[in-house]
Amino acid sequence: MGKKMEVAILSNVDRDIIYAELSDENEQWAEVTEGEGGTFRITIFPSVSGHPYRFELADLENALAEVRAQFRKLNDSPRRE
């Protein structure tokens, strides 16, 4: 059984981007950013424990689909000046 994956959409004024943080039991293991033309880039971080992360493929696919949906929702919402 896989662990619970969490997706959070965040922004950082120092980096001037919006990004998705993927975490598992309060440990961030990946970050997804949206680039030019709607392409996505994922950065996967090593675990603090040194052990590999293990996830059910369906859980990972669902988390990435949620990231894509959240970015679409942000892109479709009117921007405030």
GROMACS elastic network, one bead per residue, 0.5 to 0.9 nm:
[ bonds ]
;  ai    aj funct       b0    kb
    1    55     6  0.81488   500
    1    56     6  0.72476   500
    2     5     6  0.84934   500
    2    54     6  0.71883   500
    2    55     6  0.51723   500
    2    56     6  0.54346   500
    2    59     6  0.76212   500
    3    24     6  0.66925   500
    3    25     6  0.75660   500
    3    54     6  0.83503   500
    3    55     6  0.68851   500
    3    56     6  0.83742   500
    3    59     6  0.88060   500
    4    23     6  0.85141   500
    4    24     6  0.59461   500
    4    25     6  0.69623   500
    4    55     6  0.89768   500
    4    59     6  0.82303   500
    5    22     6  0.68990   500
    5    23     6  0.58862   500
    5    25     6  0.76296   500
    5    55     6  0.86099   500
    5    59     6  0.71835   500
    5    60     6  0.77449   500
    5    63     6  0.69835   500
    6    21     6  0.80049   500
    6    22     6  0.56819   500
    6    23     6  0.51821   500
    6    24     6  0.61046   500
    6    25     6  0.81737   500
    6    26     6  0.85022   500
    6    63     6  0.74299   500
    7    20     6  0.65500   500
    7    21     6  0.57760   500
    7    23     6  0.66313   500
    7    63     6  0.65955   500
    7    64     6  0.85829   500
    7    66     6  0.75471   500
    7    67     6  0.70112   500
    8    19     6  0.82978   500
    8    20     6  0.55019   500
    8    21     6  0.52106   500
    8    22     6  0.66891   500
    8    23     6  0.82981   500
    8    67     6  0.83140   500
    9    18     6  0.70257   500
    9    19     6  0.57441   500
    9    21     6  0.63649   500
    9    67     6  0.78004   500
    9    70     6  0.75209   500
    9    71     6  0.82350   500
   10    17     6  0.85059   500
   10    18     6  0.56360   500
   10    19     6  0.54199   500
   10    20     6  0.60656   500
   10    21     6  0.72045   500
   11    15     6  0.80456   500
   11    16     6  0.73205   500
   11    17     6  0.57949   500
   11    19     6  0.61485   500
   11    20     6  0.85773   500
   12    15     6  0.53714   500
   12    16     6  0.58639   500
   12    17     6  0.61333   500
   12    18     6  0.68080   500
   12    19     6  0.83609   500
   13    17     6  0.72457   500
   14    17     6  0.84121   500
   15    18     6  0.85359   500
   17    33     6  0.79461   500
   17    34     6  0.87839   500
   18    33     6  0.70134   500
   18    34     6  0.79917   500
   18    71     6  0.87788   500
   19    31     6  0.67551   500
   19    32     6  0.57377   500
   19    34     6  0.73047   500
   19    71     6  0.86042   500
   20    30     6  0.83416   500
   20    31     6  0.55619   500
   20    32     6  0.50150   500
   20    33     6  0.65222   500
   20    67     6  0.64906   500
   20    70     6  0.88133   500
   20    71     6  0.85167   500
   21    28     6  0.66868   500
   21    29     6  0.79338   500
   21    30     6  0.61149   500
   21    32     6  0.65786   500
   21    67     6  0.89068   500
   22    27     6  0.85021   500
   22    28     6  0.57535   500
   22    29     6  0.60070   500
   22    30     6  0.50950   500
   22    31     6  0.59765   500
   22    32     6  0.78879   500
   22    63     6  0.78328   500
   22    64     6  0.88799   500
   22    67     6  0.89466   500
   23    26     6  0.59457   500
   23    27     6  0.52159   500
   23    29     6  0.54309   500
   23    30     6  0.68987   500
   23    31     6  0.88268   500
   24    27     6  0.53413   500
   24    28     6  0.64479   500
   24    29     6  0.71748   500
   25    28     6  0.83732   500
   27    47     6  0.79971   500
   27    48     6  0.81534   500
   28    31     6  0.79164   500
   28    45     6  0.76594   500
   28    47     6  0.84133   500
   29    43     6  0.84636   500
   29    44     6  0.58344   500
   29    45     6  0.50533   500
   29    46     6  0.68489   500
   29    47     6  0.67352   500
   29    53     6  0.81076   500
   30    42     6  0.67472   500
   30    43     6  0.54245   500
   30    45     6  0.56393   500
   30    46     6  0.88567   500
   31    41     6  0.82244   500
   31    42     6  0.56542   500
   31    43     6  0.52386   500
   31    44     6  0.66515   500
   31    45     6  0.82223   500
   32    40     6  0.66501   500
   32    41     6  0.55618   500
   32    43     6  0.64220   500
   32    44     6  0.88332   500
   32    64     6  0.87089   500
   32    67     6  0.77809   500
   33    39     6  0.84750   500
   33    40     6  0.57139   500
   33    41     6  0.54014   500
   33    42     6  0.65943   500
   33    43     6  0.84996   500
   34    37     6  0.84303   500
   34    38     6  0.59832   500
   34    39     6  0.56938   500
   34    41     6  0.63771   500
   34    42     6  0.89805   500
   34    71     6  0.78197   500
   35    38     6  0.57593   500
   35    39     6  0.51703   500
   35    40     6  0.58978   500
   35    41     6  0.71872   500
   36    39     6  0.62408   500
   36    40     6  0.86778   500
   40    68     6  0.84052   500
   46    49     6  0.85102   500
   46    50     6  0.69300   500
   46    51     6  0.83221   500
   46    52     6  0.75999   500
   46    53     6  0.83194   500
   47    50     6  0.52538   500
   47    51     6  0.62853   500
   47    52     6  0.66419   500
   47    53     6  0.69569   500
   48    51     6  0.78313   500
   49    52     6  0.84036   500
   55    58     6  0.83223   500
   55    59     6  0.67421   500
   55    60     6  0.66551   500
   56    59     6  0.52577   500
   56    60     6  0.65101   500
   56    61     6  0.87715   500
   57    60     6  0.51444   500
   57    61     6  0.61287   500
   57    62     6  0.85584   500
   58    61     6  0.50245   500
   58    62     6  0.60479   500
   58    63     6  0.85794   500
   59    62     6  0.51005   500
   59    63     6  0.61855   500
   59    64     6  0.86751   500
   60    63     6  0.51176   500
   60    64     6  0.62094   500
   60    65     6  0.85410   500
   61    64     6  0.52075   500
   61    65     6  0.60819   500
   61    66     6  0.85774   500
   62    65     6  0.50348   500
   62    66     6  0.61478   500
   62    67     6  0.86689   500
   63    66     6  0.50499   500
   63    67     6  0.62980   500
   63    68     6  0.87706   500
   64    68     6  0.62562   500
   64    69     6  0.86069   500
   65    68     6  0.51022   500
   65    69     6  0.61490   500
   65    70     6  0.86052   500
   66    69     6  0.50437   500
   66    70     6  0.60780   500
   66    71     6  0.85785   500
   67    70     6  0.51901   500
   67    71     6  0.61994   500
   67    72     6  0.86023   500
   68    71     6  0.52319   500
   68    72     6  0.61913   500
   68    73     6  0.86540   500
   69    72     6  0.50757   500
   69    73     6  0.61663   500
   69    74     6  0.86939   500
   70    73     6  0.50278   500
   70    74     6  0.62654   500
   70    75     6  0.86388   500
   71    74     6  0.50644   500
   71    75     6  0.61210   500
   71    76     6  0.85656   500
   72    75     6  0.50092   500
   72    76     6  0.60346   500
   72    77     6  0.85886   500
   73    76     6  0.51638   500
   73    77     6  0.62054   500
   74    77     6  0.53086   500
   74    78     6  0.83322   500
   74    79     6  0.88626   500
   75    78     6  0.79559   500
   75    79     6  0.86028   500
   76    79     6  0.88682   500
